[in-house]
Amino acid sequence: MAIRLDTAAKYICERSGWSISNLPLQKLLYLAQVEYAGLNDGDKLADTSFEAWDYGPVSPNLYHKVKMFGADSVSDVFFDALRLRAGSERKRVLDAICDRYLNVKPGKLVNLTHWSHGAWAKKYEQGQRNIAITDRDIAEEYANRREFRGEWSSIDVA
């Protein structure tokens, strides 16, 4: 069973020392969702869905919860968050994503999520919202990362 959206978002914010804004929070959550789905037969990391918005995949539920912060750091508004179990697969994936991408600039995270073989690129229509990125799309993105490993790993995040 997927963890609560608040649990995943709060964990990422805590790992950042509460210095992360909405855009990179969205990207890290999405990257974690893809990673977890790929490693776990399409299961969800967090109980949220994503849509293809202009700056990449967005969880509308998370967006509406933290949009009041604009480009500033998100504060703790995650009142339904629970603690992650030590040693759980979901915590391990969130830790791996945070270790890899937490210090990457937001524009570079956008580049990652706009990858041509990713779910966002397949679904995005300029200026449109409410275009769902399905769980199947997310699982396919993970498979594409493996198939196009060289291309995926060459995306500049430095």
PyMOL commands that set and color helices and strands:
alter all, ss='L'
color gray80, all
select helices_A, chain A and resi 5-15+22-39+60-69+89-101+106-113+119-123+135-147+149-153
alter helices_A, ss='H'
color red, helices_A
select strands_A, chain A and resi 50-53+56-58+132-133
alter strands_A, ss='S'
color yellow, strands_A
deselect
rebuild
show_as cartoon
